[in-house]
Amino acid sequence: MLAQFNLGGAYLKGHGVSKDSIAAYKWLFLAAENGHNDARAICNALAKKLDADAVMKAQDLAKNWQAEFKKANKRQR
């Protein structure tokens, strides 16, 4: 969860990666889903700055990443 939060912040600010609001929202959304309260607050604020299509795209990317992550974990067991 902390890594997701940090990655979201990096994309939001452009630290070490290209600034990307959709990628930032994706990672912050994942961190928020995992219980990170600061991520939830930042994600909510970012959602107000993005248009609805961008938010939906970021949420879809997050959900797809989460599904792939779960599949990969099952294969490793």
Secondary structure, 3 states (H helix, E strand, C coil): CHHHHHHHHHHHHCCCCCCCHHHHHHHHHHHHHCCCHHHHHHHHHHHHHCCHHHHHHHHHHHHHHHHHHHHHHHHHC
